[in-house]
Amino acid sequence: MVLAAPAFGQTIEDGSGARIGPADAALVLELVQRNLTGPDAKVSALRRSGASHICGSVNVKNRDGL
């Protein structure tokens, strides 16, 4: 399952959004969109850490495209 934020390229690329539920997955993508300037962020390894924390990885390209 791949989720994408509207009009942006942020994606959850490994299906880990299913582990935290669609509402929280959408919230993660919204926060990534709001806080990172790159439109191509790739989110992975999402998981819960306690009742109120979500952990995971975000990969974005730098200004040089690397």
C-alpha positions in Angstrom: 0.0 0.0 0.0 1.5 3.4 -1.0 0.0 6.6 0.3 0.7 10.0 -1.2 -0.1 13.4 0.0 -2.1 15.5 -2.5 0.0 17.5 -5.0 3.2 16.4 -3.4 5.5 13.4 -3.9 5.8 12.3 -0.3 5.2 8.6 -0.1 5.3 5.7 2.4 7.3 3.4 0.3 7.3 0.1 2.2 3.7 -0.3 3.3 4.5 0.4 6.9 1.7 3.0 7.0 -0.7 0.1 7.4 0.9 -0.7 10.8 -0.1 2.7 12.2 -3.4 3.2 10.4 -4.5 5.4 7.6 -5.3 8.5 9.7 -1.9 8.5 11.4 -0.1 7.7 8.1 -1.8 10.8 6.6 -0.8 12.9 9.6 2.9 11.7 9.2 2.8 12.7 5.5 1.3 16.1 6.3 4.0 16.8 8.9 6.7 15.8 6.5 5.2 18.0 3.8 4.9 20.9 6.2 8.5 20.7 7.6 10.6 19.6 4.6 11.1 21.7 1.4 11.8 18.7 -0.9 8.7 17.4 -2.7 10.1 13.9 -3.0 10.4 12.7 0.6 10.2 8.9 1.0 8.9 7.7 4.4 9.6 4.2 5.6 9.8 1.9 8.6 6.8 3.5 10.4 6.0 2.0 13.8 4.5 3.0 17.1 6.7 3.7 20.1 4.3 3.8 23.1 0.8 5.2 22.9 1.6 8.7 21.5 4.8 8.4 19.4 5.4 7.2 15.9 9.0 6.5 14.7 10.3 6.0 11.2 12.7 7.1 8.5 12.5 10.0 6.0 14.8 10.1 3.0 15.0 13.3 0.9 17.5 14.6 -1.6 19.8 17.5 -0.7 20.2 20.7 -2.8 22.7 18.9 -5.1 20.2 16.2 -5.8 22.0 13.5 -3.9 
